[in-house]
Amino acid sequence: MNPISRPSGASPKRLFVYGLGALLLLLAWDFSGLDLPMARWFGSASGFALEANWFWRGVLHAPMRNLGWVLELGLLVGMFRPFGVLKALPAARRAQLALTPLLALLVVSEIKLHSHTSCPWDLKEFGGMATYISHWAWGVRDGGSGGCFPAGHASTGFAFVGGFFAFRLARPVLARRWLVVALLVGLGLGLAQQVRGAHYMSHTLWTAWLCWAVAAAVDAGVSGWIARKPSRAQAPVPDFEAPKPARPPASHG
């Protein structure tokens, strides 16, 4: 068996266990009720002092979002004209790598569109008009503008966790590094929004899990399609026996 065809620690069963374990930890965070106490670390009755800070907003907001779209554009180009490490991927995996982030962003945006949860800076105790209500209270309005769950900005990093799935067979070491970078960027951007009062920690964690779930689902679909795809192996070349040279006529006399 090719040693890169089944990288250690990346079997579908183990990845499912990782995703399930992360979901249980996320639900435990929700149950703990630590969202609001953590928001109070950075907010007060006068609001969030770092909401308009040059670093948290000026560096880690719009510029990072733009960098995310530049990376996505590069992946879309590489889907048709592969370059660099993209050459190690077959066409189906390049498409998976490029399209998974867009699907993850679509899922996060769609949930936000129907969410009644407001951001921390909208709460009365932080100078706003809303009352804190858990995002599990579906259909219940908190008196604010809503549309804050899950964290959209953190998806700039988390949406790219699909690269782990796309590379895990062809380049397992790169796949793990890709995953670490995507998670760190997403978490960093989520924390930046937490400091500004734009999101609770659960919003960031749910975005991470949703992006992972989308990437895992896309990977399962692509892997299944590849498995069902007819083999393109070349047919064996017939082994024709070379014609024997004619025997010279026997001489007489």
C-alpha positions in Angstrom: 0.0 0.0 0.0 1.2 3.5 -0.8 2.3 5.1 2.5 0.5 8.4 1.7 -2.8 6.7 0.9 -3.7 6.3 4.5 -2.0 8.9 6.7 -1.8 8.1 10.4 -4.5 9.6 12.5 -6.6 10.8 9.6 -9.0 7.9 9.0 -12.6 8.9 8.4 -13.7 7.1 11.6 -11.1 9.0 13.7 -12.0 12.3 12.0 -15.7 11.7 12.9 -14.7 11.1 16.5 -12.8 14.3 16.6 -15.7 16.2 15.2 -18.1 14.6 17.7 -15.8 15.3 20.6 -15.5 18.9 19.6 -19.3 19.2 19.4 -19.6 17.8 23.0 -17.0 20.3 24.3 -18.9 23.1 22.5 -22.2 22.1 24.1 -20.4 22.0 27.4 -19.3 25.6 26.9 -22.8 26.6 26.1 -24.1 24.9 29.2 -21.5 26.6 31.3 -23.0 30.0 30.7 -19.5 31.6 30.4 -20.3 33.7 27.4 -21.6 36.7 29.3 -18.9 36.7 32.1 -16.2 36.6 29.4 -17.8 39.6 27.6 -17.6 41.5 30.9 -13.8 41.2 30.8 -13.7 43.8 28.0 -17.0 45.7 28.4 -18.6 48.0 30.9 -21.7 50.2 31.3 -20.0 52.6 28.9 -19.5 50.0 26.2 -16.4 48.3 24.9 -13.3 50.5 25.1 -11.5 48.7 22.3 -14.4 48.6 19.9 -12.7 51.1 17.5 -9.1 50.4 18.5 -6.7 50.8 15.6 -5.3 47.2 16.0 -8.4 45.2 16.8 -10.5 46.9 14.2 -8.0 48.6 11.9 -5.7 45.6 11.4 -7.6 42.5 12.4 -11.0 43.3 10.7 -11.3 44.5 7.1 -7.6 43.9 6.1 -7.8 40.2 7.3 -11.1 39.7 5.5 -9.6 41.0 2.3 -6.6 38.7 2.7 -9.1 35.8 3.0 -10.7 36.7 -0.3 -7.3 37.0 -2.0 -6.4 33.4 -0.8 -9.8 32.2 -2.0 -9.2 33.8 -5.4 -5.9 32.0 -5.6 -7.5 28.7 -4.9 -10.2 29.3 -7.5 -7.5 30.0 -10.1 -5.5 27.0 -9.0 -8.5 24.8 -9.5 -8.1 25.2 -13.2 -4.4 26.2 -13.5 -2.6 24.5 -10.6 0.6 26.0 -9.2 2.9 25.2 -6.3 1.5 22.6 -3.9 -1.8 22.5 -5.8 0.0 20.4 -8.4 0.0 17.5 -5.9 -3.8 17.4 -5.9 -6.0 15.8 -8.5 -8.6 17.9 -10.1 -11.4 16.8 -7.8 -9.4 17.7 -4.7 -8.5 21.1 -6.1 -12.1 21.8 -6.6 -12.8 20.6 -3.1 -10.1 22.9 -1.7 -11.4 25.9 -3.6 -15.2 25.4 -3.1 -15.4 24.2 0.5 -14.6 27.7 1.9 -17.4 29.2 -0.1 -19.9 26.7 1.1 -18.8 27.1 4.7 -19.2 30.9 4.4 -22.6 30.4 2.8 -23.7 28.2 5.7 -22.5 30.6 8.4 -24.1 33.6 6.6 -27.4 31.8 6.2 -27.6 31.0 9.9 -26.7 34.6 10.8 -29.4 35.8 8.5 -32.1 34.0 10.5 -30.5 34.6 14.0 -32.3 36.8 16.5 -29.2 36.9 18.8 -27.7 40.3 19.2 -24.0 41.1 19.8 -22.6 41.9 23.3 -22.3 45.6 22.5 -26.1 45.7 22.0 -26.8 44.6 25.6 -28.2 47.1 28.1 -25.4 46.4 30.6 -23.0 47.6 27.9 -24.9 50.7 26.9 -27.2 49.1 24.3 -30.9 48.1 24.2 -30.9 44.3 24.2 -31.3 41.7 27.0 -29.1 38.7 27.1 -30.8 35.6 25.7 -29.1 32.4 24.7 -28.8 31.6 21.1 -30.6 28.4 21.9 -33.8 30.4 22.5 -34.8 30.1 18.9 -37.4 32.6 17.7 -37.1 34.7 20.9 -36.0 38.3 20.2 -33.8 40.0 22.7 -34.7 43.6 21.8 -31.6 44.2 19.8 -30.7 44.1 16.1 -30.0 40.3 16.0 -28.0 38.6 13.3 -25.0 38.1 15.4 -24.8 34.3 15.7 -22.5 32.6 14.7 -19.3 34.7 14.2 -18.9 35.8 10.6 -15.5 37.4 10.9 -13.9 34.3 12.4 -15.0 32.3 9.4 -12.3 34.2 7.4 -9.9 31.7 9.0 -12.1 28.7 9.9 -13.6 28.4 6.4 -10.2 27.2 5.1 -10.1 24.1 7.4 -11.3 22.3 4.3 -7.6 22.4 3.1 -6.8 19.8 5.7 -9.3 17.3 4.1 -8.2 18.1 0.6 -4.5 17.6 1.3 -4.6 14.8 3.9 -4.1 12.0 1.5 -1.6 13.5 -0.9 0.4 15.7 1.6 -0.5 14.7 5.2 2.2 16.9 6.8 1.0 20.0 4.9 -2.6 19.1 5.7 -1.9 19.2 9.5 0.0 22.5 9.2 -2.8 23.9 7.1 -5.4 22.9 9.7 -3.3 24.5 12.6 -3.0 27.8 10.7 -6.7 27.9 9.8 -7.7 27.3 13.4 -5.3 29.8 14.8 -6.3 32.5 12.4 -10.0 31.9 13.0 -9.5 31.8 16.8 -7.4 35.0 16.6 -10.0 36.8 14.6 -12.8 35.6 16.9 -10.9 36.8 19.9 -10.4 40.2 18.2 -14.2 40.5 17.8 -14.7 39.4 21.4 -12.4 42.2 22.6 -14.5 44.7 20.5 -17.8 43.4 21.9 -18.9 42.1 18.5 -19.3 38.4 19.5 -19.4 36.0 22.4 -16.9 33.1 22.6 -19.6 30.6 21.7 -20.2 32.4 18.4 -16.5 31.8 17.5 -16.5 28.2 18.6 -19.7 27.4 16.7 -18.3 28.9 13.6 -15.2 26.7 13.9 -17.4 23.6 14.3 -19.7 24.5 11.5 -16.8 25.0 9.1 -15.3 21.7 10.1 -18.6 19.9 9.6 -19.1 21.5 6.2 -15.5 20.5 5.2 -16.0 16.9 6.5 -19.3 16.6 4.5 -17.7 17.9 1.3 -14.8 15.5 1.8 -17.1 12.6 2.3 -18.9 13.5 -0.9 -15.8 14.0 -3.0 -14.1 10.8 -1.6 -17.3 8.8 -2.5 -17.3 10.2 -6.0 -13.7 9.4 -6.5 -14.2 5.8 -5.2 -17.1 5.3 -7.7 -15.2 6.8 -10.6 -14.2 4.3 -13.3 -10.5 3.5 -13.3 -8.5 5.4 -15.8 -5.7 2.8 -15.7 -4.4 2.0 -19.1 -5.4 -1.3 -20.6 -2.5 -3.8 -20.8 -0.7 -3.7 -24.2 -1.2 -7.0 -26.0 2.0 -9.1 -26.0 2.2 -10.0 -29.6 4.9 -12.4 -30.5 7.4 -11.0 -33.0 7.2 -12.8 -36.4 10.0 -15.3 -36.8 12.4 -14.7 -39.7 11.8 -16.9 -42.7 14.1 -19.9 -42.9 16.4 -19.8 -45.9 15.7 -22.5 -48.4 17.8 -25.6 -48.0 20.5 -26.0 -50.6 20.6 -29.1 -52.7 23.6 -30.6 -54.4 
